[in-house]
């Protein structure tokens, strides 16, 4: 689909994930900054007892250093609600809700103790929440924002025979294009969303986290197998880099610049 066609491409959902691969919250609008991830997205990550995370480094570090839903599915069932600044309420279907201030060291320890009962004994135990100053712990070495298509999700759901929820893909911006998989055609191009401009950098190769029902924290669909079998790849959504700042929200229109 050509974004310059008469059919509007609009934002329908926006998500942020305060703790990498563990929490999520739905937003109505967000301010995008040049070469930055969505504010507070993936600001924190959960390290484990065997992690090689370097606390002295001021650089981005890869997902292999953290506990995440791809290796511990129950973590995908954590939801978050931002109350103020770094104050959140966290919920999990098997745990009582807990409200914490992540800027407080004692509260970060409380989060680890809260999540510990649902963690598998077969995986290294979580030890602490960490962050890197002014750097989101995205899945890419650059500060990325993901754009995902609800049309592609519906097509994949049809192939899978399962109603797949957007949350399992941990995407930031969800759009309606009118045609599935057309977002792959945008790689290398600049798109405009209101005043913001983003370069579409690459397709997103997906991992086992997408197999998990985010309401239960249990695998319920082999998304990776279906993508490979039916489409010849395991990609879903695209990574973008913000080139010009701006505030975007639900119903914001996308166009090719």
The 8 nearest C-alpha neighbors of each residue, nearest first, counted from 0:
[[1, 181, 2, 178, 176, 4, 177, 182],
 [0, 2, 3, 4, 255, 181, 254, 184],
 [1, 3, 254, 4, 255, 0, 8, 253],
 [2, 4, 1, 254, 255, 5, 6, 7],
 [5, 3, 2, 1, 6, 7, 0, 254],
 [4, 6, 7, 3, 2, 1, 8, 0],
 [7, 5, 4, 8, 2, 177, 176, 3],
 [8, 6, 9, 5, 252, 253, 176, 4],
 [7, 9, 176, 253, 252, 175, 6, 174],
 [10, 8, 252, 250, 251, 174, 175, 253],
 [9, 11, 174, 250, 249, 251, 173, 12],
 [10, 12, 249, 174, 173, 250, 9, 175],
 [13, 11, 173, 10, 172, 249, 14, 174],
 [14, 12, 172, 26, 171, 25, 173, 27],
 [15, 13, 25, 171, 24, 26, 172, 170],
 [14, 16, 40, 24, 23, 171, 17, 25],
 [15, 17, 23, 40, 22, 41, 18, 19],
 [18, 16, 41, 40, 42, 39, 22, 43],
 [19, 17, 43, 41, 44, 22, 21, 16],
 [18, 20, 41, 44, 21, 43, 16, 17],
 [21, 19, 67, 68, 18, 22, 75, 16],
 [20, 22, 74, 75, 18, 19, 77, 67],
 [23, 21, 78, 77, 16, 18, 79, 17],
 [24, 22, 16, 78, 79, 15, 17, 14],
 [23, 25, 15, 79, 14, 80, 16, 78],
 [24, 26, 14, 13, 15, 23, 27, 12],
 [27, 25, 13, 28, 14, 24, 15, 29],
 [26, 28, 248, 249, 13, 25, 29, 12],
 [29, 248, 27, 247, 26, 249, 246, 30],
 [28, 30, 247, 246, 248, 31, 27, 37],
 [29, 31, 246, 245, 247, 32, 28, 37],
 [32, 30, 244, 245, 246, 37, 29, 33],
 [31, 33, 244, 35, 34, 30, 241, 245],
 [32, 34, 241, 242, 244, 243, 35, 31],
 [35, 33, 241, 240, 142, 242, 32, 36],
 [36, 34, 142, 32, 33, 37, 241, 143],
 [35, 37, 142, 143, 144, 38, 135, 40],
 [36, 38, 40, 31, 39, 35, 144, 15],
 [39, 37, 40, 36, 30, 31, 35, 29],
 [40, 38, 42, 17, 41, 37, 15, 135],
 [41, 39, 16, 17, 15, 37, 42, 38],
 [42, 40, 19, 17, 18, 136, 135, 16],
 [41, 43, 135, 39, 40, 17, 130, 136],
 [44, 42, 18, 130, 41, 129, 19, 17],
 [43, 45, 19, 18, 129, 128, 65, 130],
 [44, 46, 128, 65, 66, 127, 129, 125],
 [47, 45, 65, 127, 125, 66, 126, 50],
 [46, 48, 125, 126, 50, 124, 49, 123],
 [47, 49, 50, 124, 126, 123, 125, 46],
 [50, 48, 47, 123, 51, 46, 124, 64],
 [49, 51, 47, 64, 52, 48, 46, 65],
 [50, 52, 64, 53, 49, 46, 47, 65],
 [53, 51, 50, 64, 54, 46, 60, 65],
 [52, 54, 55, 56, 51, 60, 57, 50],
 [55, 53, 56, 52, 129, 131, 57, 130],
 [56, 54, 53, 57, 52, 131, 58, 132],
 [55, 57, 58, 53, 54, 131, 59, 52],
 [56, 58, 131, 132, 55, 59, 54, 134],
 [57, 59, 56, 60, 131, 134, 132, 55],
 [58, 60, 136, 140, 134, 61, 57, 131],
 [59, 61, 58, 136, 62, 52, 64, 140],
 [62, 60, 63, 64, 138, 59, 136, 140],
 [61, 63, 64, 65, 138, 60, 136, 137],
 [64, 62, 61, 65, 66, 50, 60, 67],
 [65, 63, 50, 62, 52, 51, 61, 46],
 [66, 64, 46, 45, 62, 63, 67, 44],
 [65, 67, 45, 46, 47, 125, 64, 68],
 [68, 66, 20, 69, 70, 71, 65, 21],
 [67, 69, 72, 71, 208, 75, 74, 70],
 [68, 70, 208, 207, 67, 71, 72, 206],
 [69, 71, 68, 67, 72, 66, 208, 207],
 [70, 72, 68, 73, 69, 74, 67, 119],
 [73, 71, 68, 216, 74, 75, 217, 69],
 [72, 74, 216, 75, 76, 71, 217, 68],
 [75, 73, 21, 68, 72, 76, 77, 71],
 [74, 76, 68, 73, 21, 213, 216, 77],
 [75, 77, 213, 216, 74, 214, 73, 91],
 [78, 76, 91, 22, 90, 75, 21, 74],
 [79, 77, 22, 23, 90, 89, 76, 91],
 [80, 78, 89, 23, 24, 22, 88, 87],
 [79, 81, 88, 87, 24, 82, 89, 78],
 [80, 82, 87, 83, 86, 79, 88, 85],
 [81, 83, 86, 87, 80, 84, 88, 85],
 [84, 82, 86, 81, 85, 87, 100, 80],
 [83, 85, 86, 82, 81, 100, 87, 102],
 [86, 84, 101, 100, 102, 83, 87, 81],
 [87, 85, 100, 83, 82, 99, 84, 81],
 [88, 86, 81, 82, 80, 99, 98, 89],
 [87, 89, 98, 80, 97, 79, 99, 81],
 [90, 88, 79, 97, 96, 78, 87, 98],
 [91, 89, 96, 78, 77, 79, 88, 92],
 [90, 92, 77, 94, 93, 76, 78, 96],
 [93, 91, 94, 215, 90, 76, 214, 77],
 [92, 94, 91, 95, 117, 90, 215, 116],
 [95, 93, 91, 92, 96, 90, 113, 114],
 [94, 96, 97, 90, 93, 91, 92, 113],
 [97, 95, 90, 89, 94, 88, 98, 91],
 [96, 98, 89, 88, 95, 99, 90, 113],
 [99, 97, 88, 87, 89, 96, 86, 100],
 [100, 98, 87, 86, 106, 101, 88, 97],
 [99, 101, 86, 85, 102, 103, 106, 87],
 [102, 100, 103, 85, 107, 99, 106, 86],
 [101, 103, 100, 85, 104, 107, 106, 86],
 [104, 102, 101, 106, 105, 100, 107, 99],
 [103, 105, 107, 106, 108, 102, 101, 100],
 [106, 104, 108, 107, 103, 109, 101, 110],
 [107, 105, 109, 108, 103, 104, 99, 100],
 [106, 108, 104, 110, 109, 105, 101, 128],
 [109, 107, 105, 111, 106, 110, 127, 104],
 [110, 108, 106, 112, 107, 111, 113, 105],
 [109, 111, 113, 107, 108, 112, 114, 106],
 [110, 112, 108, 114, 113, 109, 115, 127],
 [113, 111, 109, 115, 110, 114, 108, 116],
 [112, 114, 110, 111, 115, 109, 116, 94],
 [113, 115, 111, 112, 116, 117, 110, 118],
 [114, 116, 118, 112, 117, 113, 111, 125],
 [117, 115, 118, 114, 113, 112, 119, 94],
 [118, 116, 115, 114, 119, 73, 93, 94],
 [119, 117, 115, 116, 120, 114, 71, 124],
 [118, 120, 121, 122, 117, 71, 124, 123],
 [119, 121, 122, 118, 123, 124, 117, 116],
 [122, 120, 119, 123, 118, 124, 71, 70],
 [121, 123, 120, 119, 124, 71, 118, 70],
 [124, 122, 47, 48, 49, 125, 121, 120],
 [123, 125, 47, 48, 122, 126, 118, 120],
 [126, 124, 47, 46, 127, 48, 111, 45],
 [125, 127, 47, 48, 46, 124, 111, 128],
 [128, 126, 46, 45, 111, 125, 129, 108],
 [127, 129, 45, 44, 107, 43, 46, 130],
 [130, 128, 44, 43, 127, 45, 46, 131],
 [129, 131, 43, 42, 132, 44, 128, 136],
 [130, 132, 134, 57, 133, 58, 59, 129],
 [131, 133, 134, 130, 57, 135, 58, 42],
 [134, 132, 131, 135, 42, 57, 130, 35],
 [135, 133, 132, 131, 136, 59, 42, 58],
 [134, 136, 42, 41, 137, 36, 40, 142],
 [137, 135, 41, 42, 59, 134, 138, 60],
 [136, 138, 139, 135, 41, 142, 143, 140],
 [137, 139, 62, 136, 61, 140, 143, 141],
 [138, 140, 141, 137, 143, 142, 61, 136],
 [141, 139, 59, 142, 138, 137, 61, 60],
 [142, 140, 139, 143, 137, 240, 34, 59],
 [143, 141, 36, 35, 34, 137, 135, 140],
 [144, 142, 36, 240, 239, 141, 238, 137],
 [143, 145, 239, 36, 238, 171, 240, 37],
 [146, 144, 238, 171, 170, 237, 239, 172],
 [147, 145, 172, 237, 236, 173, 171, 170],
 [146, 148, 236, 173, 172, 174, 170, 145],
 [147, 149, 174, 151, 150, 173, 175, 152],
 [148, 150, 152, 151, 175, 174, 153, 173],
 [149, 151, 179, 153, 148, 152, 178, 175],
 [152, 150, 179, 154, 148, 180, 149, 153],
 [153, 151, 149, 155, 150, 154, 156, 148],
 [152, 154, 156, 150, 151, 155, 149, 157],
 [155, 153, 151, 157, 156, 152, 150, 158],
 [154, 156, 158, 152, 157, 153, 159, 151],
 [157, 155, 153, 159, 161, 162, 154, 158],
 [156, 158, 154, 160, 155, 159, 153, 161],
 [159, 157, 155, 156, 160, 154, 225, 229],
 [160, 158, 156, 161, 157, 155, 225, 220],
 [159, 161, 157, 158, 156, 162, 155, 163],
 [162, 160, 156, 159, 163, 157, 220, 158],
 [163, 161, 156, 164, 160, 157, 153, 159],
 [162, 164, 156, 161, 165, 152, 153, 167],
 [163, 165, 166, 167, 162, 212, 213, 152],
 [166, 164, 167, 168, 163, 169, 152, 170],
 [165, 167, 169, 168, 164, 213, 170, 23],
 [166, 168, 209, 169, 165, 213, 164, 211],
 [169, 167, 166, 170, 209, 165, 208, 205],
 [170, 168, 166, 167, 171, 165, 20, 16],
 [171, 169, 168, 145, 172, 147, 146, 14],
 [170, 172, 14, 145, 13, 15, 146, 144],
 [171, 173, 13, 146, 12, 170, 147, 145],
 [174, 172, 147, 12, 148, 11, 10, 146],
 [173, 175, 10, 148, 11, 9, 149, 147],
 [174, 176, 149, 8, 9, 148, 177, 150],
 [177, 175, 8, 178, 174, 150, 148, 179],
 [176, 178, 175, 150, 179, 8, 0, 6],
 [177, 179, 176, 150, 181, 180, 0, 151],
 [180, 178, 151, 150, 181, 154, 177, 148],
 [179, 181, 151, 182, 183, 178, 148, 150],
 [180, 182, 183, 184, 179, 0, 178, 185],
 [183, 181, 184, 180, 185, 236, 237, 148],
 [182, 184, 181, 185, 186, 180, 202, 237],
 [185, 183, 182, 181, 186, 180, 0, 187],
 [184, 186, 188, 183, 182, 187, 199, 181],
 [187, 185, 199, 188, 200, 201, 184, 183],
 [186, 188, 199, 200, 185, 198, 189, 201],
 [189, 187, 185, 186, 199, 198, 190, 255],
 [190, 188, 198, 197, 256, 255, 199, 196],
 [191, 189, 255, 256, 197, 254, 196, 198],
 [190, 192, 196, 254, 253, 195, 256, 255],
 [193, 191, 253, 195, 252, 194, 196, 251],
 [192, 194, 195, 191, 251, 252, 247, 245],
 [195, 193, 245, 192, 196, 191, 244, 246],
 [196, 194, 245, 244, 192, 243, 193, 191],
 [197, 195, 191, 243, 242, 190, 241, 192],
 [198, 196, 241, 242, 240, 190, 189, 239],
 [197, 199, 189, 240, 239, 188, 200, 190],
 [198, 200, 239, 186, 187, 188, 238, 201],
 [201, 199, 239, 238, 186, 187, 198, 240],
 [202, 200, 238, 237, 186, 199, 203, 239],
 [201, 203, 237, 236, 238, 234, 204, 183],
 [204, 202, 234, 237, 235, 236, 205, 238],
 [203, 205, 234, 233, 202, 235, 206, 232],
 [204, 206, 234, 233, 203, 235, 207, 223],
 [207, 205, 208, 209, 69, 204, 223, 233],
 [206, 208, 69, 209, 210, 223, 205, 70],
 [209, 207, 69, 68, 210, 206, 211, 72],
 [208, 210, 167, 207, 211, 168, 206, 222],
 [211, 209, 220, 218, 221, 208, 222, 207],
 [212, 210, 218, 217, 209, 208, 213, 219],
 [213, 211, 214, 216, 217, 215, 218, 219],
 [212, 214, 76, 216, 75, 215, 211, 167],
 [215, 213, 76, 212, 216, 92, 75, 217],
 [216, 214, 217, 213, 212, 76, 92, 73],
 [215, 217, 73, 76, 213, 72, 75, 212],
 [218, 216, 211, 215, 212, 72, 219, 73],
 [217, 219, 211, 210, 212, 220, 216, 72],
 [218, 220, 211, 212, 210, 217, 221, 161],
 [221, 219, 210, 222, 218, 211, 161, 159],
 [222, 220, 210, 224, 223, 225, 219, 218],
 [221, 223, 225, 210, 224, 220, 226, 209],
 [224, 222, 226, 225, 221, 233, 227, 207],
 [223, 225, 227, 221, 222, 226, 228, 233],
 [226, 224, 228, 222, 227, 223, 229, 221],
 [225, 227, 233, 223, 230, 229, 224, 228],
 [228, 226, 231, 232, 224, 233, 225, 230],
 [227, 229, 225, 226, 231, 230, 224, 232],
 [230, 228, 226, 225, 227, 231, 158, 232],
 [231, 229, 226, 227, 232, 228, 225, 233],
 [230, 232, 227, 228, 229, 226, 233, 225],
 [233, 231, 227, 230, 234, 226, 228, 204],
 [232, 234, 226, 227, 204, 223, 205, 235],
 [235, 233, 204, 203, 205, 232, 202, 236],
 [234, 236, 203, 205, 204, 233, 202, 237],
 [237, 235, 147, 203, 146, 202, 148, 145],
 [236, 238, 202, 203, 146, 201, 145, 239],
 [237, 239, 145, 201, 200, 144, 143, 199],
 [240, 238, 199, 144, 200, 198, 143, 145],
 [239, 241, 198, 143, 197, 34, 242, 144],
 [240, 242, 197, 33, 34, 243, 196, 198],
 [243, 241, 33, 197, 196, 240, 34, 198],
 [242, 244, 196, 195, 33, 241, 245, 197],
 [245, 243, 32, 195, 31, 33, 196, 242],
 [246, 244, 195, 194, 31, 30, 247, 243],
 [245, 247, 30, 29, 31, 195, 248, 28],
 [248, 246, 28, 29, 251, 30, 245, 193],
 [247, 249, 28, 251, 27, 250, 29, 246],
 [248, 250, 10, 11, 251, 27, 12, 28],
 [251, 249, 10, 9, 11, 248, 252, 247],
 [250, 252, 248, 9, 10, 249, 247, 193],
 [251, 253, 9, 8, 192, 250, 193, 7],
 [254, 252, 192, 8, 191, 9, 190, 251],
 [255, 253, 2, 191, 190, 3, 256, 192],
 [254, 256, 190, 2, 191, 189, 3, 253],
 [255, 190, 189, 191, 254, 196, 188, 3]]
